[in-house]
Amino acid sequence: MKPTLQVQVFEEGTGPLPEPASPLARVKPARSDEYFRWLTAGCALVLPLIMFAIGLALLYYSVPALRKFGVGFFFTEEWNPVTQEFGALSSIYGTLMSTLLAMLLAVPLSLAIAIFLVELAPPRLSRTVGTMIELLAAIPSIIYGMWGMFVFAPIMASTLQPWLTAYVGWIPGLGAFFQGPPMGLGMLTAGLILGFMVLPFTCAITRDVFQMVPPVVKESAYGLGATTWEVTCKVTLPYGLVGIIGAFFLGLGRALGETMAVTFVIGNAHKINLGLFYPGNSIASCMANEFAEATELIYISSLICLGLVLFVITYLVQVGSQMMLRRMYRAWSVGL
Amino acid sequence: MRPMKPRSPRPRKTLNLVVNLWAVASAAIGIMALFWITITVLIRGWQALNLDFFTRMPTPPGVEGGGLLTAMVGTLVLTLIATLAAVPLGLLGGIFLAEFGQESKVADNSRFAANVLMGMPSIIVGVFAYALLVLTLGNFSGYAGAFALFVIMLPIIIRTTEDMLRLVPNTLREAALALGFPRWKVTLFIVFRAARSGLLTGVLLAVARVSGETAPLLFTALNSPFHRFFSWNLGLNEPYPNLTVTIFDYAMSPYPDWQGKAWGASLVITVGILVLTIFARWLFRERKA
């Protein structure tokens, strides 16, 4: 039998190894320490408790709506506070559609910006631009909404929408999306604003993932004569794929529940239109607009039921992204 | 055997050039769009700012003049209450995750919940506060608004506290324990002191995050042109004036004067948050250096 050679690779530049658990964990603690431990554990347990309570509260207050409308609530477009008929379909459609548009914009842009920051830009420029993008993530969403309504929507109405109708609208199939009144407010505007809004988040994480790829691996590829693009798509992307997908899931979660930026520009109509220029609404915008005015129990209950839908969707997205990111970190702490 | 023909590198080089140009172009587009937003806020907001804006009360609809003093104070009060509640709880929770729980089941659950809550849309938190405090108490109130902000802050503070405490080397803990300190003293007086600026950074970032939140206040604190800041409970049992919902209301109104004020308020909030964020980051970098 041939002896197998085992080589352990210690990676350089993959970040500090986690500190081992304190060796003193086994020493019998003092009485005061026991109390302190229980106190802190209680505080830490507040979070799972809150998460559970949110789900429970939403479920409890959705019951009247679910009892009255049944499963049909999720498949009805009708939303009429006067006749007390409520259905969630248009809001769910609007949430998914605006998020899809946002991700169509944010994914390629943030990948390209990450390539620019990590591979192309000189270090000083890269650092400056990177910091600025991180700062932009701190700007509250209502600012994006203001900008969308007062600055971007008029430009949409006067330039982009007529142009799209004229040059893309006639293509069979695809053209159906670019129809509608060129008012500036509508699904497309909401999707674009949302895209710019999640861009700083996805971009910052994608850049981090790109940067965490060990330089040795990239340099060997460059040494073999690979071009920047080849290094990116054959080394960096496969290496950080899980992390990048996790980053986009995080951005997706943010886009799904983003409220103010969308409420300003989506137009607020409970209608499903294939044309992206028509006004629509999303779960979050519907709640933001109508919650404070809702007085009847069934109205409030329907709105809270919308919230429940959003809660479940974002919960699943979050769990997905957590799993991806955790898998990435686990894989990386082992090495290649 | 015939020798292999060398392939021309030109297609590869061209593709690379195209991709590089695309990367530079989209970086320019993305960054310009984001700057466009900030500069718009700066210019339009600046035009709306004057002394009255900071010192006067809001006017009734359609009446020009006045300012947003109450709204600014209201936002400060709500944020302060949320911070006062979230900081002790968050620090203690973070201690458990970093010092006691580590890989235990409780800590894992708590960490998972923190991550989920950090990604939870803030409007859902608003609905939660509404169901918990508005439906039961019967009216919109500052309490509900502060509670919603507290729920948003807590997971951020817990997670940053954990990360910052983990950066403190174990040798420090061991040295203190060897001198006979109980663990709670080690944690509160030695590990905390070592991680001080990091902890402050976490708190400041959390404050920056919640002070711009609108969605959770829309149907909890609502908004109000009036104030009762001088009563014993700061008027928290009523709809509470605050800056972000004021921006929303004023921007949606048909009055140009109000829309201008909304831009002014946007500028105030943006600058406030950016200053807080930059200060927090600077603080953390100082410590690392």
Interface residues (C-beta under 8 A of the other chain):
Chain A: P18 E19 P20 A21 S22 P23 L24 P29 A30 S32 D33 F36 R37 L39 T40 A41 C43 A44 L45 V46 L47 P48 I50 M51 A53 I54 A57 L58 Y60 Y61 P108 L109 S110 A112 I113 I115 F116 L117 E119 L120 A121 V129 M132 I133 L135 L136 A138 I139 P140 S141 I142 I143 Y144 G145 M146 W147 M149 F150 V151 F196 L199 P200 C203 T227 T228 W229 E230 T232 L250 G253 R254 L256 G257 E258 T259 M260 T263 F264 A284 M287 A288 F291 A292 I300 L303 I304 G307 L310 F311 T314 Y315 V317 Q318 V319 S321 Q322
Chain B: R12 K13 L15 N16 V19 N20 W22 A23 V24 A25 S26 A27 I29 G30 I31 A33 L34 W36 I37 T38 T40 V41 R44 L89 G90 L92 G93 G94 I95 F96 L97 E99 F100 G101 Q102 E103 V106 A107 N109 S110 F112 A113 A114 N115 V116 L117 G119 M120 P121 S122 I123 I124 V125 V127 F128 Y130 A131 L132 L135 F140 V151 L154 P155 I158 R166 P169 N170 R173 E174 L177 P182 R183 W184 T187 A208 R209 G212 E213 T214 A215 L218 F219 L222 T244 I247 F248 A251 Q259 A262 W263 S266 I269 T270 I273 L274 T277 I278
